[in-house]
Structure formats: C-alpha cells, structure tokens
C-alpha cells in the first residue's frame, strides 16, 4: 500500500516524538534522501541514522496495520 506524502507527514508528526527523528524521517521517507547524506546533514554517523530510521519505521508501520 502506498501513502501520500501528506499522510506520511501526519503519521510522522503524530507518532515520532523526537523533533530530530521527525526531521530525519521526513527527509528519508518524503524527500527520499539516502543514509549518507542524512548522516552528514544531521552530523550523525550512518549507523545512528539507520538505527533512527529502523526504530521509527517500526513505530510507524505498527500504526498502519
């Protein structure tokens, strides 16, 4: 199932509580930015960004079921 950007943005705003994590998820899921550029943009390691995305996706996808 595909979701519109506005729907995904609403879900991120509602269920991801950390401001930084919300910004990362919007850049990843809505803007389609890869991990390496996100790590640079947010001054984090690629591993940290992947962990944030994985954890946040788990939360979001559990709300979609």
C-alpha positions as CSV (number, residue, x, y, z in Angstrom):
1,X,0.0,0.0,0.0
2,X,1.3,3.5,-0.8
3,X,0.7,6.6,1.2
4,X,0.6,10.2,0.1
5,X,3.3,12.5,1.4
6,X,0.7,14.4,3.4
7,X,-0.5,11.2,5.1
8,X,3.1,10.1,5.9
9,X,3.9,13.5,7.3
10,X,0.9,13.4,9.6
11,X,1.8,9.9,10.8
12,X,5.4,11.0,11.5
13,X,4.2,14.1,13.4
14,X,1.8,12.1,15.4
15,X,3.9,9.1,16.4
16,X,7.6,10.2,16.3
17,X,8.1,12.2,19.4
18,X,11.7,13.4,18.9
19,X,12.0,16.5,16.8
20,X,15.3,15.4,15.3
21,X,13.9,11.9,14.5
22,X,10.8,13.5,12.9
23,X,13.0,15.7,10.7
24,X,15.2,12.7,9.7
25,X,12.1,10.6,8.9
26,X,10.6,13.3,6.7
27,X,13.8,13.7,4.8
28,X,14.1,9.9,4.4
29,X,10.5,8.9,3.6
30,X,9.2,12.0,1.9
31,X,12.2,13.5,0.3
32,X,13.9,10.1,-0.4
33,X,17.3,11.2,0.9
34,X,19.8,8.3,1.4
35,X,21.5,7.5,4.7
36,X,24.9,9.0,4.0
37,X,23.6,12.5,3.1
38,X,21.3,12.4,6.1
39,X,24.2,11.5,8.4
40,X,26.1,14.5,7.1
41,X,23.1,16.8,7.3
42,X,22.4,15.9,10.9
43,X,26.0,15.4,12.0
44,X,25.5,11.8,13.0
45,X,27.1,8.5,11.9
46,X,25.4,6.4,9.2
47,X,24.8,3.7,11.8
48,X,22.9,6.2,14.0
49,X,20.8,7.4,11.2
50,X,20.0,3.8,10.2
51,X,19.0,3.0,13.8
52,X,16.7,6.0,14.0
53,X,15.1,5.1,10.7
54,X,14.7,1.5,11.6
55,X,13.2,2.3,15.1
56,X,10.9,5.0,13.7
57,X,9.7,2.8,10.8
58,X,8.8,0.1,13.3
59,X,6.6,2.5,15.2
60,X,5.0,3.9,12.0
61,X,4.4,0.6,10.4
62,X,2.8,-0.8,13.5
63,X,0.3,2.1,13.4
64,X,-0.6,1.3,9.8
65,X,-1.8,-2.2,10.4
